[in-house]
Amino acid sequence: MSDLLKLTAVEARAGLDSRAFSSVELTQAYLDAVTATRPLNQFVTETADKALEMAAASDARLAKAEAGLLEGLPLGIKDLFCTKAVQTTACSAILKGFVPEYESHVTDQLWQAGGVLMGKLNCDEFAMGSSNETSVFGPPVNPWSKDGGPALTAGGSSGGSAAAVASRAVLLATGTDTGGSIRQPAAFCGVVGMKPTYGRCSRWGIVAFASSLDQAGTFSRTVADSALMLQAMAGHDPRDSTSANLPLPDCQAAVTAGVKGLKIGIPEEYVMDGMDPAIMALWEQGQKWLVEAGAELVPVSLPHTRYALPCYYIIAPAEASSNLARYDGVCYGLRVEAESLDEMYAATRSAGFGEEVRRRILIGTYALSAGYYDAYYLKAQKVRQLIARDFETAFASVDAILTPATPSAAFALGSKQQDPITMYLNDVFTVPASLAGLPGISVPAGLSEAGLPLGLQVLANKFAEDRVYQVAGALEAAAGFTLAPPRAAGEVQ
């Protein structure tokens, strides 16, 4: 592995500022890593020429002392973010060949901060999935997969982003989290995955799944790197009516602030039947680490947690049904010609959407239909409010909440694809916070008996990202998780 690939984003920025190496040199090292890790199927579009062009521009700004927060750092972008003049497909056949004429707000912020685009990363089709197996490009392979063993899922929907950061193919990556699509793959791949508060990062220019839940976030190898990237991404955007016009707290300082005197909530409802014993042991270890660092543990109750998954899988498909109605073959994307307009709509959508997307559209359309709206969608929204109130009550007495990130380690590709209910259960620990719009992070903290990474999740109140980073930084320091996967760049067999 190139020594440059071993640097964190914070270390790489310092090296660029000191002229220890150039952005072009750093970018070339990562381009070589992209090539070496192609068997993992992380990228759906590579932008090598554009990356070198952007790196050269970064070097020019560095020479003039005009560097941005992410100046010269190689970034991967989930293929859900519209990138001007670069194909954006949401990993769906219905958008193959779509090249936006505009830039999403988040990626525009990243380029203004000096980031370098390495390419677009694999994800579940329209972000609908928990294993990245619904992508029209096929699934990425978790770099923790071992030779001679089964290919493991990188998680979903942002599996390509998590895998690319873990395999050292990019330094940082964007993701989106609707019900756990950043935190779950981060836990599976042994990286840090941060979902900010709903509204902290603009949704403008991100292909929509469920508009009241979707939120952009970060993938990184360290908590400090995540805080750096979020500072560049976050910000008010008048084009997004849900974008919060609130300043971001000093998250970078919070990472090393320590947790002495903080009260950490431990929710009793997150102890569930069938949990991997290694997950339970890690959760208990995480509690001990925080106590040793000076925090106080406080039992809390989130009584409506058990309703979170059924609530989510009514609201999210309903919003998806509405959002995906725009893909009809008329204005952009795939068109299957037919004798009438209605037949063209049906043929295009049948050919363009995969099985999971069609399933969720049908579920959502049913939940919104006359006679069922009140019984399902409206009731789910009421339950969502109860879940949010549970968290409000808990945060009246605690500063943050510690939970497992996932109920298990990464599983084999194909092992759950024919059982959608079992697949949906992968989001059991992440969905409640998404419904409440809370910030949450997954921090790699240990290994399963099979030697696969496991993550701990930290949640805090709305717009308290600094508190999330404060606790996450303490966990990271105690865990000391610095392992690279066996199929990281330079180690791929």
Secondary structure as a PSIPRED ss2 file (coil, helix, strand):
# PSIPRED VFORMAT (PSIPRED V4.0)

   1 M C   1.000  0.000  0.000
   2 S C   1.000  0.000  0.000
   3 D H   0.000  1.000  0.000
   4 L H   0.000  1.000  0.000
   5 L H   0.000  1.000  0.000
   6 K H   0.000  1.000  0.000
   7 L C   1.000  0.000  0.000
   8 T C   1.000  0.000  0.000
   9 A H   0.000  1.000  0.000
  10 V H   0.000  1.000  0.000
  11 E H   0.000  1.000  0.000
  12 A H   0.000  1.000  0.000
  13 R H   0.000  1.000  0.000
  14 A H   0.000  1.000  0.000
  15 G H   0.000  1.000  0.000
  16 L H   0.000  1.000  0.000
  17 D H   0.000  1.000  0.000
  18 S C   1.000  0.000  0.000
  19 R C   1.000  0.000  0.000
  20 A C   1.000  0.000  0.000
  21 F C   1.000  0.000  0.000
  22 S C   1.000  0.000  0.000
  23 S H   0.000  1.000  0.000
  24 V H   0.000  1.000  0.000
  25 E H   0.000  1.000  0.000
  26 L H   0.000  1.000  0.000
  27 T H   0.000  1.000  0.000
  28 Q H   0.000  1.000  0.000
  29 A H   0.000  1.000  0.000
  30 Y H   0.000  1.000  0.000
  31 L H   0.000  1.000  0.000
  32 D H   0.000  1.000  0.000
  33 A H   0.000  1.000  0.000
  34 V H   0.000  1.000  0.000
  35 T H   0.000  1.000  0.000
  36 A H   0.000  1.000  0.000
  37 T C   1.000  0.000  0.000
  38 R H   0.000  1.000  0.000
  39 P H   0.000  1.000  0.000
  40 L H   0.000  1.000  0.000
  41 N C   1.000  0.000  0.000
  42 Q C   1.000  0.000  0.000
  43 F E   0.000  0.000  1.000
  44 V E   0.000  0.000  1.000
  45 T E   0.000  0.000  1.000
  46 E E   0.000  0.000  1.000
  47 T C   1.000  0.000  0.000
  48 A H   0.000  1.000  0.000
  49 D H   0.000  1.000  0.000
  50 K H   0.000  1.000  0.000
  51 A H   0.000  1.000  0.000
  52 L H   0.000  1.000  0.000
  53 E H   0.000  1.000  0.000
  54 M H   0.000  1.000  0.000
  55 A H   0.000  1.000  0.000
  56 A H   0.000  1.000  0.000
  57 A H   0.000  1.000  0.000
  58 S H   0.000  1.000  0.000
  59 D H   0.000  1.000  0.000
  60 A H   0.000  1.000  0.000
  61 R H   0.000  1.000  0.000
  62 L H   0.000  1.000  0.000
  63 A H   0.000  1.000  0.000
  64 K C   1.000  0.000  0.000
  65 A C   1.000  0.000  0.000
  66 E C   1.000  0.000  0.000
  67 A C   1.000  0.000  0.000
  68 G C   1.000  0.000  0.000
  69 L C   1.000  0.000  0.000
  70 L C   1.000  0.000  0.000
  71 E C   1.000  0.000  0.000
  72 G C   1.000  0.000  0.000
  73 L C   1.000  0.000  0.000
  74 P E   0.000  0.000  1.000
  75 L E   0.000  0.000  1.000
  76 G E   0.000  0.000  1.000
  77 I E   0.000  0.000  1.000
  78 K E   0.000  0.000  1.000
  79 D C   1.000  0.000  0.000
  80 L C   1.000  0.000  0.000
  81 F E   0.000  0.000  1.000
  82 C C   1.000  0.000  0.000
  83 T E   0.000  0.000  1.000
  84 K C   1.000  0.000  0.000
  85 A C   1.000  0.000  0.000
  86 V E   0.000  0.000  1.000
  87 Q C   1.000  0.000  0.000
  88 T C   1.000  0.000  0.000
  89 T C   1.000  0.000  0.000
  90 A C   1.000  0.000  0.000
  91 C C   1.000  0.000  0.000
  92 S C   1.000  0.000  0.000
  93 A H   0.000  1.000  0.000
  94 I H   0.000  1.000  0.000
  95 L H   0.000  1.000  0.000
  96 K C   1.000  0.000  0.000
  97 G C   1.000  0.000  0.000
  98 F C   1.000  0.000  0.000
  99 V C   1.000  0.000  0.000
 100 P C   1.000  0.000  0.000
 101 E C   1.000  0.000  0.000
 102 Y C   1.000  0.000  0.000
 103 E C   1.000  0.000  0.000
 104 S C   1.000  0.000  0.000
 105 H H   0.000  1.000  0.000
 106 V H   0.000  1.000  0.000
 107 T H   0.000  1.000  0.000
 108 D H   0.000  1.000  0.000
 109 Q H   0.000  1.000  0.000
 110 L H   0.000  1.000  0.000
 111 W H   0.000  1.000  0.000
 112 Q H   0.000  1.000  0.000
 113 A C   1.000  0.000  0.000
 114 G C   1.000  0.000  0.000
 115 G C   1.000  0.000  0.000
 116 V E   0.000  0.000  1.000
 117 L E   0.000  0.000  1.000
 118 M E   0.000  0.000  1.000
 119 G E   0.000  0.000  1.000
 120 K E   0.000  0.000  1.000
 121 L E   0.000  0.000  1.000
 122 N C   1.000  0.000  0.000
 123 C C   1.000  0.000  0.000
 124 D C   1.000  0.000  0.000
 125 E H   0.000  1.000  0.000
 126 F H   0.000  1.000  0.000
 127 A H   0.000  1.000  0.000
 128 M C   1.000  0.000  0.000
 129 G C   1.000  0.000  0.000
 130 S C   1.000  0.000  0.000
 131 S C   1.000  0.000  0.000
 132 N C   1.000  0.000  0.000
 133 E C   1.000  0.000  0.000
 134 T C   1.000  0.000  0.000
 135 S C   1.000  0.000  0.000
 136 V C   1.000  0.000  0.000
 137 F C   1.000  0.000  0.000
 138 G C   1.000  0.000  0.000
 139 P C   1.000  0.000  0.000
 140 P C   1.000  0.000  0.000
 141 V C   1.000  0.000  0.000
 142 N C   1.000  0.000  0.000
 143 P C   1.000  0.000  0.000
 144 W C   1.000  0.000  0.000
 145 S C   1.000  0.000  0.000
 146 K C   1.000  0.000  0.000
 147 D C   1.000  0.000  0.000
 148 G C   1.000  0.000  0.000
 149 G C   1.000  0.000  0.000
 150 P C   1.000  0.000  0.000
 151 A C   1.000  0.000  0.000
 152 L E   0.000  0.000  1.000
 153 T C   1.000  0.000  0.000
 154 A C   1.000  0.000  0.000
 155 G C   1.000  0.000  0.000
 156 G C   1.000  0.000  0.000
 157 S C   1.000  0.000  0.000
 158 S C   1.000  0.000  0.000
 159 G H   0.000  1.000  0.000
 160 G H   0.000  1.000  0.000
 161 S H   0.000  1.000  0.000
 162 A H   0.000  1.000  0.000
 163 A H   0.000  1.000  0.000
 164 A H   0.000  1.000  0.000
 165 V H   0.000  1.000  0.000
 166 A H   0.000  1.000  0.000
 167 S C   1.000  0.000  0.000
 168 R C   1.000  0.000  0.000
 169 A C   1.000  0.000  0.000
 170 V C   1.000  0.000  0.000
 171 L C   1.000  0.000  0.000
 172 L E   0.000  0.000  1.000
 173 A E   0.000  0.000  1.000
 174 T E   0.000  0.000  1.000
 175 G E   0.000  0.000  1.000
 176 T E   0.000  0.000  1.000
 177 D E   0.000  0.000  1.000
 178 T C   1.000  0.000  0.000
 179 G C   1.000  0.000  0.000
 180 G C   1.000  0.000  0.000
 181 S C   1.000  0.000  0.000
 182 I C   1.000  0.000  0.000
 183 R H   0.000  1.000  0.000
 184 Q H   0.000  1.000  0.000
 185 P H   0.000  1.000  0.000
 186 A H   0.000  1.000  0.000
 187 A H   0.000  1.000  0.000
 188 F H   0.000  1.000  0.000
 189 C H   0.000  1.000  0.000
 190 G C   1.000  0.000  0.000
 191 V C   1.000  0.000  0.000
 192 V E   0.000  0.000  1.000
 193 G E   0.000  0.000  1.000
 194 M E   0.000  0.000  1.000
 195 K E   0.000  0.000  1.000
 196 P C   1.000  0.000  0.000
 197 T C   1.000  0.000  0.000
 198 Y C   1.000  0.000  0.000
 199 G C   1.000  0.000  0.000
 200 R C   1.000  0.000  0.000
 201 C C   1.000  0.000  0.000
 202 S C   1.000  0.000  0.000
 203 R C   1.000  0.000  0.000
 204 W C   1.000  0.000  0.000
 205 G C   1.000  0.000  0.000
 206 I E   0.000  0.000  1.000
 207 V C   1.000  0.000  0.000
 208 A C   1.000  0.000  0.000
 209 F C   1.000  0.000  0.000
 210 A C   1.000  0.000  0.000
 211 S C   1.000  0.000  0.000
 212 S C   1.000  0.000  0.000
 213 L C   1.000  0.000  0.000
 214 D C   1.000  0.000  0.000
 215 Q E   0.000  0.000  1.000
 216 A E   0.000  0.000  1.000
 217 G E   0.000  0.000  1.000
 218 T E   0.000  0.000  1.000
 219 F E   0.000  0.000  1.000
 220 S E   0.000  0.000  1.000
 221 R C   1.000  0.000  0.000
 222 T C   1.000  0.000  0.000
 223 V H   0.000  1.000  0.000
 224 A H   0.000  1.000  0.000
 225 D H   0.000  1.000  0.000
 226 S H   0.000  1.000  0.000
 227 A H   0.000  1.000  0.000
 228 L H   0.000  1.000  0.000
 229 M H   0.000  1.000  0.000
 230 L H   0.000  1.000  0.000
 231 Q H   0.000  1.000  0.000
 232 A H   0.000  1.000  0.000
 233 M H   0.000  1.000  0.000
 234 A C   1.000  0.000  0.000
 235 G C   1.000  0.000  0.000
 236 H C   1.000  0.000  0.000
 237 D C   1.000  0.000  0.000
 238 P C   1.000  0.000  0.000
 239 R C   1.000  0.000  0.000
 240 D C   1.000  0.000  0.000
 241 S C   1.000  0.000  0.000
 242 T C   1.000  0.000  0.000
 243 S C   1.000  0.000  0.000
 244 A C   1.000  0.000  0.000
 245 N C   1.000  0.000  0.000
 246 L C   1.000  0.000  0.000
 247 P C   1.000  0.000  0.000
 248 L C   1.000  0.000  0.000
 249 P C   1.000  0.000  0.000
 250 D C   1.000  0.000  0.000
 251 C H   0.000  1.000  0.000
 252 Q H   0.000  1.000  0.000
 253 A H   0.000  1.000  0.000
 254 A H   0.000  1.000  0.000
 255 V C   1.000  0.000  0.000
 256 T C   1.000  0.000  0.000
 257 A C   1.000  0.000  0.000
 258 G C   1.000  0.000  0.000
 259 V C   1.000  0.000  0.000
 260 K C   1.000  0.000  0.000
 261 G C   1.000  0.000  0.000
 262 L C   1.000  0.000  0.000
 263 K E   0.000  0.000  1.000
 264 I E   0.000  0.000  1.000
 265 G E   0.000  0.000  1.000
 266 I E   0.000  0.000  1.000
 267 P E   0.000  0.000  1.000
 268 E H   0.000  1.000  0.000
 269 E H   0.000  1.000  0.000
 270 Y H   0.000  1.000  0.000
 271 V C   1.000  0.000  0.000
 272 M C   1.000  0.000  0.000
 273 D C   1.000  0.000  0.000
 274 G C   1.000  0.000  0.000
 275 M C   1.000  0.000  0.000
 276 D C   1.000  0.000  0.000
 277 P H   0.000  1.000  0.000
 278 A H   0.000  1.000  0.000
 279 I H   0.000  1.000  0.000
 280 M H   0.000  1.000  0.000
 281 A H   0.000  1.000  0.000
 282 L H   0.000  1.000  0.000
 283 W H   0.000  1.000  0.000
 284 E H   0.000  1.000  0.000
 285 Q H   0.000  1.000  0.000
 286 G H   0.000  1.000  0.000
 287 Q H   0.000  1.000  0.000
 288 K H   0.000  1.000  0.000
 289 W H   0.000  1.000  0.000
 290 L H   0.000  1.000  0.000
 291 V H   0.000  1.000  0.000
 292 E H   0.000  1.000  0.000
 293 A C   1.000  0.000  0.000
 294 G C   1.000  0.000  0.000
 295 A C   1.000  0.000  0.000
 296 E E   0.000  0.000  1.000
 297 L E   0.000  0.000  1.000
 298 V E   0.000  0.000  1.000
 299 P E   0.000  0.000  1.000
 300 V E   0.000  0.000  1.000
 301 S C   1.000  0.000  0.000
 302 L C   1.000  0.000  0.000
 303 P C   1.000  0.000  0.000
 304 H C   1.000  0.000  0.000
 305 T H   0.000  1.000  0.000
 306 R H   0.000  1.000  0.000
 307 Y H   0.000  1.000  0.000
 308 A H   0.000  1.000  0.000
 309 L H   0.000  1.000  0.000
 310 P H   0.000  1.000  0.000
 311 C H   0.000  1.000  0.000
 312 Y H   0.000  1.000  0.000
 313 Y H   0.000  1.000  0.000
 314 I H   0.000  1.000  0.000
 315 I H   0.000  1.000  0.000
 316 A H   0.000  1.000  0.000
 317 P H   0.000  1.000  0.000
 318 A H   0.000  1.000  0.000
 319 E H   0.000  1.000  0.000
 320 A H   0.000  1.000  0.000
 321 S H   0.000  1.000  0.000
 322 S H   0.000  1.000  0.000
 323 N H   0.000  1.000  0.000
 324 L H   0.000  1.000  0.000
 325 A H   0.000  1.000  0.000
 326 R H   0.000  1.000  0.000
 327 Y C   1.000  0.000  0.000
 328 D C   1.000  0.000  0.000
 329 G C   1.000  0.000  0.000
 330 V C   1.000  0.000  0.000
 331 C C   1.000  0.000  0.000
 332 Y C   1.000  0.000  0.000
 333 G C   1.000  0.000  0.000
 334 L C   1.000  0.000  0.000
 335 R C   1.000  0.000  0.000
 336 V C   1.000  0.000  0.000
 337 E C   1.000  0.000  0.000
 338 A C   1.000  0.000  0.000
 339 E C   1.000  0.000  0.000
 340 S C   1.000  0.000  0.000
 341 L H   0.000  1.000  0.000
 342 D H   0.000  1.000  0.000
 343 E H   0.000  1.000  0.000
 344 M H   0.000  1.000  0.000
 345 Y H   0.000  1.000  0.000
 346 A H   0.000  1.000  0.000
 347 A H   0.000  1.000  0.000
 348 T H   0.000  1.000  0.000
 349 R H   0.000  1.000  0.000
 350 S H   0.000  1.000  0.000
 351 A H   0.000  1.000  0.000
 352 G H   0.000  1.000  0.000
 353 F C   1.000  0.000  0.000
 354 G C   1.000  0.000  0.000
 355 E H   0.000  1.000  0.000
 356 E H   0.000  1.000  0.000
 357 V H   0.000  1.000  0.000
 358 R H   0.000  1.000  0.000
 359 R H   0.000  1.000  0.000
 360 R H   0.000  1.000  0.000
 361 I H   0.000  1.000  0.000
 362 L H   0.000  1.000  0.000
 363 I H   0.000  1.000  0.000
 364 G H   0.000  1.000  0.000
 365 T H   0.000  1.000  0.000
 366 Y H   0.000  1.000  0.000
 367 A H   0.000  1.000  0.000
 368 L H   0.000  1.000  0.000
 369 S C   1.000  0.000  0.000
 370 A C   1.000  0.000  0.000
 371 G C   1.000  0.000  0.000
 372 Y C   1.000  0.000  0.000
 373 Y H   0.000  1.000  0.000
 374 D H   0.000  1.000  0.000
 375 A H   0.000  1.000  0.000
 376 Y H   0.000  1.000  0.000
 377 Y H   0.000  1.000  0.000
 378 L H   0.000  1.000  0.000
 379 K H   0.000  1.000  0.000
 380 A H   0.000  1.000  0.000
 381 Q H   0.000  1.000  0.000
 382 K H   0.000  1.000  0.000
 383 V H   0.000  1.000  0.000
 384 R H   0.000  1.000  0.000
 385 Q H   0.000  1.000  0.000
 386 L H   0.000  1.000  0.000
 387 I H   0.000  1.000  0.000
 388 A H   0.000  1.000  0.000
 389 R H   0.000  1.000  0.000
 390 D H   0.000  1.000  0.000
 391 F H   0.000  1.000  0.000
 392 E H   0.000  1.000  0.000
 393 T H   0.000  1.000  0.000
 394 A H   0.000  1.000  0.000
 395 F H   0.000  1.000  0.000
 396 A C   1.000  0.000  0.000
 397 S C   1.000  0.000  0.000
 398 V C   1.000  0.000  0.000
 399 D C   1.000  0.000  0.000
 400 A E   0.000  0.000  1.000
 401 I E   0.000  0.000  1.000
 402 L E   0.000  0.000  1.000
 403 T E   0.000  0.000  1.000
 404 P E   0.000  0.000  1.000
 405 A C   1.000  0.000  0.000
 406 T C   1.000  0.000  0.000
 407 P C   1.000  0.000  0.000
 408 S C   1.000  0.000  0.000
 409 A C   1.000  0.000  0.000
 410 A C   1.000  0.000  0.000
 411 F C   1.000  0.000  0.000
 412 A E   0.000  0.000  1.000
 413 L C   1.000  0.000  0.000
 414 G C   1.000  0.000  0.000
 415 S C   1.000  0.000  0.000
 416 K C   1.000  0.000  0.000
 417 Q C   1.000  0.000  0.000
 418 Q C   1.000  0.000  0.000
 419 D C   1.000  0.000  0.000
 420 P H   0.000  1.000  0.000
 421 I H   0.000  1.000  0.000
 422 T H   0.000  1.000  0.000
 423 M H   0.000  1.000  0.000
 424 Y H   0.000  1.000  0.000
 425 L H   0.000  1.000  0.000
 426 N H   0.000  1.000  0.000
 427 D H   0.000  1.000  0.000
 428 V C   1.000  0.000  0.000
 429 F C   1.000  0.000  0.000
 430 T C   1.000  0.000  0.000
 431 V H   0.000  1.000  0.000
 432 P H   0.000  1.000  0.000
 433 A H   0.000  1.000  0.000
 434 S H   0.000  1.000  0.000
 435 L H   0.000  1.000  0.000
 436 A H   0.000  1.000  0.000
 437 G C   1.000  0.000  0.000
 438 L C   1.000  0.000  0.000
 439 P C   1.000  0.000  0.000
 440 G E   0.000  0.000  1.000
 441 I E   0.000  0.000  1.000
 442 S E   0.000  0.000  1.000
 443 V E   0.000  0.000  1.000
 444 P E   0.000  0.000  1.000
 445 A E   0.000  0.000  1.000
 446 G E   0.000  0.000  1.000
 447 L E   0.000  0.000  1.000
 448 S C   1.000  0.000  0.000
 449 E C   1.000  0.000  0.000
 450 A C   1.000  0.000  0.000
 451 G C   1.000  0.000  0.000
 452 L C   1.000  0.000  0.000
 453 P E   0.000  0.000  1.000
 454 L E   0.000  0.000  1.000
 455 G E   0.000  0.000  1.000
 456 L E   0.000  0.000  1.000
 457 Q E   0.000  0.000  1.000
 458 V E   0.000  0.000  1.000
 459 L E   0.000  0.000  1.000
 460 A C   1.000  0.000  0.000
 461 N C   1.000  0.000  0.000
 462 K C   1.000  0.000  0.000
 463 F C   1.000  0.000  0.000
 464 A C   1.000  0.000  0.000
 465 E H   0.000  1.000  0.000
 466 D H   0.000  1.000  0.000
 467 R H   0.000  1.000  0.000
 468 V H   0.000  1.000  0.000
 469 Y H   0.000  1.000  0.000
 470 Q H   0.000  1.000  0.000
 471 V H   0.000  1.000  0.000
 472 A H   0.000  1.000  0.000
 473 G H   0.000  1.000  0.000
 474 A H   0.000  1.000  0.000
 475 L H   0.000  1.000  0.000
 476 E H   0.000  1.000  0.000
 477 A H   0.000  1.000  0.000
 478 A H   0.000  1.000  0.000
 479 A H   0.000  1.000  0.000
 480 G C   1.000  0.000  0.000
 481 F C   1.000  0.000  0.000
 482 T C   1.000  0.000  0.000
 483 L C   1.000  0.000  0.000
 484 A C   1.000  0.000  0.000
 485 P C   1.000  0.000  0.000
 486 P C   1.000  0.000  0.000
 487 R C   1.000  0.000  0.000
 488 A C   1.000  0.000  0.000
 489 A C   1.000  0.000  0.000
 490 G C   1.000  0.000  0.000
 491 E C   1.000  0.000  0.000
 492 V C   1.000  0.000  0.000
 493 Q C   1.000  0.000  0.000
